[in-house]
């Protein structure tokens, strides 16, 4: 288990792609019509992380393949040579960090609350969803020379921020470790870069900040993402029209001065702050934050 609480904020960009389609709404990007912000579910973020773990060979319970829980459990039980559900789940990094509700008929049932909980992500900039149409590869029926049409939704350039908390108390149940948290950070960054399916091309990690609290601290910063402000590359306040016109990393900056001030006020309970950024990202007023 890990003994120190962590808090994360992760910012990434999505260009000419669908950040998180809603299957009940024709795969339209999740969207807040009042604020014109793109939304991304915590499930989508965790899928990005899991897909990266699968890619590099980590043992996960939810591997993305269409199969029943019973079949997946039996696969792992055989591969890992385990004797029961808890023993098997303890060997899967996704269940150690994200938790699991496990049921194997009448034989074994339990639920773990995951130590790591992601919030829904929201775009820092306003966006307008675009529908793109084109022709499909094949006709709808034999002998028809006219190909069918396809349509899809994209966003031109969305800068999305999501946050997470790693709760040391919950790790006592799942046995999540400090090494697991390091693997989470790497998979979040690299997994975002490796989203190269057709609908997820051009995902780019921009900023990942990890705040580590003292071992005896039982606190965190609420609404961490609200301390970030989108600016022009020169650090000036960005208008709504300027937000809608963003098309590349060169068109904006991120002001973290409010977050710096908050962190400075909490220095007595914070052990360390680690920051990873894209080299081309413009961070405004970064001097007070310790970089790892």
C-alpha positions as CSV (number, residue, x, y, z in Angstrom):
1,X,0.0,0.0,0.0
2,X,1.1,3.6,-0.4
3,X,1.0,5.9,2.7
4,X,1.0,9.4,1.2
5,X,-2.0,11.0,-0.6
6,X,-1.5,12.3,-4.1
7,X,-3.4,14.6,-6.3
8,X,-3.1,14.9,-10.0
9,X,-4.1,17.3,-12.7
10,X,-3.6,16.3,-16.3
11,X,-4.1,18.5,-19.4
12,X,-4.1,17.2,-22.9
13,X,-5.1,18.5,-26.4
14,X,-7.4,16.8,-28.9
15,X,-7.1,18.0,-32.5
16,X,-9.6,17.2,-35.3
17,X,-10.9,14.1,-33.4
18,X,-13.6,12.9,-31.0
19,X,-12.5,13.1,-27.4
20,X,-15.3,11.0,-26.0
21,X,-18.3,10.1,-28.0
22,X,-21.7,9.4,-26.4
23,X,-23.0,6.1,-27.8
24,X,-26.6,7.1,-26.9
25,X,-26.3,10.3,-28.9
26,X,-25.0,9.1,-32.3
27,X,-21.4,9.2,-30.8
28,X,-21.6,13.0,-30.5
29,X,-18.8,14.3,-28.4
30,X,-19.9,14.8,-24.8
31,X,-20.7,18.5,-24.6
32,X,-22.0,21.1,-22.1
33,X,-24.3,23.3,-24.2
34,X,-24.5,26.0,-21.6
35,X,-20.7,26.5,-21.3
36,X,-19.7,25.2,-24.7
37,X,-17.1,22.9,-23.1
38,X,-16.2,19.4,-24.2
39,X,-16.6,16.8,-21.5
40,X,-14.7,13.5,-21.1
41,X,-15.8,10.8,-18.7
42,X,-13.6,9.2,-16.1
43,X,-14.2,5.9,-17.8
44,X,-12.6,7.2,-21.0
45,X,-9.5,8.3,-19.1
46,X,-9.2,5.0,-17.3
47,X,-9.6,3.2,-20.7
48,X,-6.6,5.2,-22.0
49,X,-4.5,4.1,-19.1
50,X,-5.6,0.4,-19.3
51,X,-4.9,0.3,-23.1
52,X,-1.4,1.4,-22.4
53,X,-0.9,-1.1,-19.7
54,X,-2.1,-3.8,-22.1
55,X,0.3,-2.6,-24.7
56,X,3.3,-2.8,-22.4
57,X,2.3,-6.2,-20.9
58,X,1.0,-5.2,-17.5
59,X,-1.6,-7.6,-16.0
60,X,-5.1,-6.0,-16.0
61,X,-8.5,-7.4,-15.3
62,X,-10.4,-5.3,-17.8
63,X,-8.5,-5.9,-21.0
64,X,-11.0,-4.4,-23.5
65,X,-11.9,-7.7,-25.1
66,X,-15.6,-8.8,-25.4
67,X,-15.9,-11.5,-22.8
68,X,-17.8,-12.2,-19.6
69,X,-16.4,-11.5,-16.2
70,X,-16.4,-15.2,-15.4
71,X,-14.4,-16.0,-18.5
72,X,-11.9,-13.3,-17.9
73,X,-11.5,-14.4,-14.3
74,X,-10.9,-18.0,-15.3
75,X,-8.3,-16.9,-17.8
76,X,-6.4,-15.0,-15.2
77,X,-6.8,-17.6,-12.5
78,X,-5.2,-20.1,-14.8
79,X,-2.4,-17.8,-16.1
80,X,-1.5,-16.4,-12.6
81,X,-2.0,-19.7,-10.8
82,X,-4.3,-18.0,-8.2
83,X,-6.8,-19.7,-5.9
84,X,-9.6,-17.1,-5.5
85,X,-11.0,-13.8,-6.7
86,X,-9.3,-11.5,-4.2
87,X,-5.9,-13.2,-4.9
88,X,-6.5,-12.7,-8.6
89,X,-7.6,-9.1,-8.4
90,X,-4.6,-8.2,-6.2
91,X,-2.4,-9.2,-9.1
92,X,-4.1,-6.8,-11.6
93,X,-2.9,-3.2,-11.6
94,X,-6.2,-1.8,-12.8
95,X,-8.2,-3.3,-9.9
96,X,-5.5,-2.3,-7.4
97,X,-5.8,1.3,-8.5
98,X,-9.4,1.7,-9.8
99,X,-11.2,-0.9,-7.7
100,X,-13.6,-3.6,-8.8
101,X,-17.0,-5.1,-8.1
102,X,-16.4,-8.9,-8.3
103,X,-19.0,-11.6,-8.5
104,X,-18.3,-15.2,-9.3
105,X,-21.8,-16.8,-9.0
106,X,-22.5,-17.8,-5.5
107,X,-18.9,-18.7,-4.8
108,X,-17.3,-15.2,-4.1
109,X,-18.6,-11.7,-4.2
110,X,-16.8,-8.5,-3.0
111,X,-16.3,-4.9,-3.9
112,X,-13.1,-2.7,-3.7
113,X,-13.3,1.1,-3.8
114,X,-10.4,2.1,-6.0
115,X,-7.8,4.4,-4.3
116,X,-7.5,6.4,-7.5
117,X,-10.6,8.3,-8.6
118,X,-10.7,10.5,-11.7
119,X,-13.2,13.3,-12.1
120,X,-14.8,14.0,-15.5
121,X,-12.6,16.2,-17.7
122,X,-13.6,19.5,-19.2
123,X,-12.1,21.6,-21.9
124,X,-10.5,24.8,-20.8
125,X,-11.5,26.4,-24.1
126,X,-15.0,26.8,-25.6
127,X,-15.6,24.5,-28.6
128,X,-18.1,24.0,-31.4
129,X,-18.6,20.4,-32.5
130,X,-18.3,19.8,-36.3
131,X,-19.9,17.1,-38.3
132,X,-17.8,15.8,-41.1
133,X,-19.3,13.8,-44.0
134,X,-17.6,11.6,-46.6
135,X,-18.1,8.5,-48.8
136,X,-17.7,5.0,-47.4
137,X,-15.4,2.4,-48.9
138,X,-18.2,0.1,-50.3
139,X,-21.7,0.5,-51.8
140,X,-24.7,-0.4,-49.8
141,X,-25.7,-3.4,-52.1
142,X,-24.3,-5.5,-54.9
143,X,-24.6,-3.8,-58.4
144,X,-25.0,-0.3,-56.9
145,X,-22.3,2.0,-58.2
146,X,-23.2,4.7,-55.7
147,X,-21.2,4.4,-52.4
148,X,-22.9,5.0,-49.1
149,X,-22.2,8.1,-47.1
150,X,-20.7,8.3,-43.6
151,X,-20.6,11.0,-41.1
152,X,-18.7,11.6,-37.9
153,X,-18.2,14.3,-35.3
154,X,-15.0,16.1,-34.4
155,X,-13.7,19.0,-32.4
156,X,-11.2,21.3,-34.0
157,X,-8.9,21.7,-31.0
158,X,-9.9,21.0,-27.4
159,X,-7.7,21.5,-24.4
160,X,-9.0,19.1,-21.7
161,X,-8.2,19.1,-18.0
162,X,-8.9,16.2,-15.7
163,X,-8.1,15.6,-12.1
164,X,-7.6,12.6,-9.8
165,X,-7.0,11.8,-6.2
166,X,-5.0,8.8,-4.9
167,X,-6.4,7.9,-1.5
168,X,-4.0,6.2,0.8
169,X,-6.7,4.8,3.0
170,X,-8.4,2.8,0.2
171,X,-5.0,1.4,-0.8
172,X,-5.0,-0.6,2.4
173,X,-7.8,-2.8,0.9
174,X,-6.4,-3.2,-2.6
175,X,-2.6,-3.2,-1.8
176,X,-1.9,-0.5,-4.4
177,X,1.7,0.6,-4.1
178,X,3.9,3.6,-4.8
179,X,5.2,1.7,-7.9
180,X,1.6,1.4,-9.1
181,X,1.2,5.1,-8.9
182,X,4.3,5.6,-10.9
183,X,3.0,3.2,-13.5
184,X,-0.3,5.2,-13.6
185,X,1.5,8.4,-14.4
186,X,3.5,6.9,-17.2
187,X,0.5,5.2,-18.7
188,X,-1.6,8.4,-18.5
189,X,1.1,10.3,-20.4
190,X,2.2,7.7,-22.9
191,X,-1.2,6.2,-23.3
192,X,-2.6,9.5,-24.4
193,X,0.3,9.8,-27.0
194,X,-0.5,6.3,-28.2
195,X,-4.2,6.9,-28.9
196,X,-3.8,6.3,-32.6
197,X,-7.1,4.8,-33.6
198,X,-9.0,6.7,-36.4
199,X,-11.3,8.5,-34.0
200,X,-8.6,9.3,-31.5
201,X,-5.7,10.5,-33.6
202,X,-4.0,13.7,-32.5
203,X,-4.3,13.3,-28.7
204,X,-1.3,15.2,-27.2
205,X,-0.4,15.3,-23.4
206,X,0.5,18.8,-22.4
207,X,0.8,18.9,-18.6
208,X,0.8,16.4,-15.7
209,X,1.2,17.7,-12.2
210,X,1.5,15.4,-9.2
211,X,1.1,16.8,-5.7
212,X,2.3,14.6,-2.9
213,X,1.0,15.4,0.6
214,X,2.8,14.6,3.9
215,X,2.1,11.2,5.3
216,X,-0.1,12.6,8.1
217,X,-2.0,15.0,5.8
218,X,-5.7,14.3,5.2
219,X,-6.5,17.1,2.8
220,X,-6.6,18.0,-0.9
221,X,-7.4,20.9,-3.2
222,X,-11.0,21.0,-4.3
223,X,-11.7,21.7,-8.0
224,X,-8.0,21.7,-8.8
225,X,-8.7,22.4,-12.5
226,X,-10.4,25.8,-11.7
227,X,-7.0,27.2,-10.7
228,X,-5.8,27.0,-14.4
229,X,-6.6,29.8,-16.8
230,X,-6.3,29.7,-20.5
231,X,-4.5,32.8,-22.0
232,X,-3.0,34.0,-25.2
233,X,0.6,33.0,-25.8
234,X,1.6,36.4,-24.2
235,X,-0.3,35.7,-21.0
236,X,-3.3,38.0,-21.7
237,X,-6.9,37.1,-21.0
238,X,-8.4,35.1,-23.9
239,X,-11.8,36.1,-25.4
240,X,-14.4,33.6,-26.3
241,X,-13.8,34.1,-30.0
242,X,-10.0,33.5,-29.5
243,X,-10.8,30.3,-27.7
244,X,-12.9,29.0,-30.6
245,X,-10.1,29.8,-33.0
246,X,-7.4,27.8,-31.3
247,X,-5.9,25.2,-33.7
248,X,-2.4,24.5,-32.3
249,X,-0.3,24.6,-29.2
250,X,1.2,27.9,-30.4
251,X,-2.2,29.6,-30.1
252,X,-2.5,29.7,-26.3
253,X,-0.8,29.6,-22.9
254,X,-1.9,28.2,-19.5
255,X,-1.6,30.5,-16.5
256,X,-1.0,28.6,-13.3
257,X,-0.3,31.5,-11.0
258,X,-3.5,31.0,-9.0
259,X,-2.5,27.4,-8.5
260,X,1.0,28.5,-7.4
261,X,-0.5,30.7,-4.8
262,X,-2.7,27.9,-3.5
263,X,0.2,25.5,-3.3
264,X,2.3,28.1,-1.5
265,X,-0.4,28.5,1.2
266,X,-0.4,24.8,1.7
267,X,3.3,24.2,1.8
268,X,3.2,22.9,5.4
269,X,1.2,19.8,4.3
270,X,2.8,19.3,0.9
271,X,5.9,17.1,0.6
272,X,6.6,17.4,-3.2
273,X,5.3,18.7,-6.5
274,X,6.3,17.0,-9.7
275,X,5.6,18.5,-13.1
276,X,5.9,17.0,-16.6
277,X,5.1,19.2,-19.6
278,X,5.3,19.2,-23.4
279,X,8.3,21.3,-24.4
280,X,6.2,23.5,-26.6
281,X,3.6,24.4,-24.0
282,X,3.6,28.0,-22.8
283,X,3.2,28.0,-19.0
284,X,2.7,31.5,-17.5
285,X,4.4,32.4,-14.2
286,X,5.9,29.1,-13.4
287,X,8.8,30.3,-11.2
288,X,7.3,29.5,-7.8
289,X,6.5,25.8,-8.5
290,X,9.2,23.2,-7.8
291,X,9.8,21.0,-10.9
292,X,10.7,17.4,-10.5
